[in-house]
């Protein structure tokens, strides 16, 4: 078990299986020393636990928790490509898409769920640049989707 996975266990988390693609793409792709993940939905055991718009059907706090699930799924996608999460040098960028009610403007607070999880799991290696974008709708009516870019070593 890698140090990262031991840290996940200390936090009471388990790295899930990689979420199968919903269309014609790969969950993660490595080029050189970088791994790009596809957008990860908050899938838990094959389904999205909550659907709808943040600020309407889904609370900001619930969406923040779902963003953390997305980040965990992204780490699983990274592992599927590099084999060992201890190869992560740092998380470079996080992009979050938040399906938002028309008057919802707290997208950065929702994406904190992903950012905070990455920081708790990876420490300084989890500090990153990011973008939080409000959108009209996401696949499967998910409230949030997160993609990450990580630098890795051989």
C-alpha positions as CSV (number, residue, x, y, z in Angstrom):
1,X,0.0,0.0,0.0
2,X,1.4,3.4,-1.0
3,X,1.9,6.2,1.5
4,X,-1.0,8.1,-0.2
5,X,-3.3,5.2,0.2
6,X,-2.3,4.8,3.9
7,X,-3.1,8.5,4.3
8,X,-6.5,7.9,2.7
9,X,-7.1,5.0,5.1
10,X,-6.2,7.3,8.1
11,X,-8.9,9.7,6.8
12,X,-11.4,6.8,6.6
13,X,-11.4,6.8,2.8
14,X,-10.8,4.1,0.3
15,X,-9.6,4.6,-3.2
16,X,-12.5,3.5,-5.4
17,X,-12.4,1.6,-8.7
18,X,-11.9,3.8,-11.7
19,X,-15.3,5.0,-12.9
20,X,-15.9,3.6,-16.4
21,X,-16.1,6.1,-19.2
22,X,-19.6,7.3,-20.1
23,X,-18.6,7.9,-23.7
24,X,-15.6,7.7,-26.1
25,X,-12.7,8.8,-23.8
26,X,-10.2,7.5,-21.3
27,X,-10.5,8.3,-17.5
28,X,-6.9,9.5,-17.5
29,X,-4.1,10.0,-20.0
30,X,-0.4,10.4,-19.3
31,X,1.9,12.5,-21.5
32,X,5.4,12.9,-20.4
33,X,5.4,13.7,-16.7
34,X,1.8,14.8,-16.6
35,X,-1.5,13.0,-16.1
36,X,-4.7,14.6,-17.2
37,X,-7.9,13.2,-15.9
38,X,-11.2,13.3,-17.7
39,X,-14.0,15.1,-15.8
40,X,-14.9,12.9,-12.9
41,X,-18.5,12.8,-11.7
42,X,-19.3,12.0,-8.0
43,X,-20.0,8.4,-8.8
44,X,-20.4,6.1,-5.9
45,X,-20.9,2.4,-6.6
46,X,-22.1,3.1,-10.1
47,X,-24.5,6.0,-9.5
48,X,-24.6,9.7,-8.7
49,X,-25.9,10.0,-5.1
50,X,-27.6,13.4,-5.7
51,X,-28.7,15.1,-8.9
52,X,-29.8,18.6,-9.8
53,X,-28.6,22.1,-9.6
54,X,-26.6,23.5,-6.7
55,X,-28.6,26.2,-5.0
56,X,-31.8,24.5,-5.9
57,X,-32.2,20.7,-5.5
58,X,-28.7,20.3,-4.0
59,X,-27.3,22.4,-1.2
60,X,-23.8,24.0,-1.5
61,X,-22.6,21.8,1.5
62,X,-23.8,18.6,-0.2
63,X,-22.2,19.7,-3.5
64,X,-18.9,20.4,-1.6
65,X,-19.0,16.8,-0.3
66,X,-19.7,15.5,-3.8
67,X,-16.7,17.5,-5.1
68,X,-14.5,15.6,-2.7
69,X,-15.9,12.4,-4.1
70,X,-15.0,13.6,-7.6
71,X,-11.4,14.3,-6.4
72,X,-11.2,10.8,-5.0
73,X,-12.4,9.4,-8.3
74,X,-9.8,11.5,-10.0
75,X,-7.0,10.0,-7.8
76,X,-8.3,6.6,-8.8
77,X,-8.0,7.5,-12.5
78,X,-4.4,8.8,-11.9
79,X,-3.5,5.6,-10.2
80,X,-4.9,3.6,-13.1
81,X,-2.3,5.2,-15.3
82,X,0.8,5.5,-13.1
83,X,0.2,2.5,-10.8
84,X,1.3,4.2,-7.6
85,X,0.0,7.5,-6.2
86,X,3.3,8.1,-4.5
87,X,4.6,9.0,-7.9
88,X,2.6,12.3,-7.7
89,X,5.0,15.2,-7.6
90,X,2.2,17.7,-7.3
91,X,-1.3,18.6,-8.3
92,X,-0.9,21.3,-10.9
93,X,-4.5,22.3,-11.7
94,X,-8.0,21.5,-10.6
95,X,-11.0,22.5,-12.8
96,X,-14.5,22.2,-11.3
97,X,-17.8,22.5,-13.1
98,X,-20.8,23.2,-10.9
99,X,-24.3,22.8,-12.3
100,X,-25.8,25.9,-10.8
101,X,-29.2,27.4,-10.2
102,X,-29.4,30.8,-11.9
103,X,-28.7,32.8,-8.8
104,X,-26.0,30.5,-7.3
105,X,-22.6,32.2,-7.1
106,X,-20.6,30.2,-4.6
107,X,-18.9,27.8,-7.1
108,X,-15.5,28.3,-5.4
109,X,-16.9,27.2,-2.1
110,X,-18.2,24.0,-3.7
111,X,-14.9,23.3,-5.3
112,X,-13.2,23.6,-2.0
113,X,-14.4,20.1,-1.3
114,X,-12.0,18.8,-4.0
115,X,-9.2,21.1,-3.1
116,X,-9.4,20.3,0.6
117,X,-9.5,16.6,0.0
118,X,-6.4,16.8,-2.2
119,X,-4.6,18.9,0.5
120,X,-5.6,16.5,3.3
121,X,-4.4,13.5,1.3
122,X,-1.3,14.9,-0.5
123,X,-0.2,17.7,1.9
124,X,1.9,20.3,0.0
125,X,1.8,18.2,-3.1
126,X,-1.9,18.8,-3.2
127,X,-1.7,22.7,-3.4
128,X,-2.8,23.7,-6.9
129,X,-4.2,26.4,-9.2
130,X,-7.8,26.0,-10.1
131,X,-10.9,27.2,-11.8
132,X,-14.5,26.9,-10.6
133,X,-17.1,27.3,-13.4
134,X,-20.8,27.5,-13.1
135,X,-22.6,25.6,-15.9
136,X,-26.2,24.8,-16.8
137,X,-26.2,21.0,-16.7
138,X,-23.7,18.2,-16.4
139,X,-23.8,14.5,-17.5
140,X,-26.3,12.4,-15.6
141,X,-27.7,15.6,-14.1
142,X,-24.7,15.5,-11.6
143,X,-24.3,18.7,-9.6
144,X,-20.5,18.8,-9.9
145,X,-17.7,17.4,-12.1
146,X,-13.9,17.7,-11.4
147,X,-10.8,17.2,-13.5
148,X,-7.2,17.3,-12.3
149,X,-3.8,17.7,-13.8
150,X,-0.9,16.1,-11.9
151,X,2.8,16.0,-12.4
152,X,4.3,12.6,-11.8
153,X,7.7,11.1,-11.6
154,X,8.9,7.8,-13.2
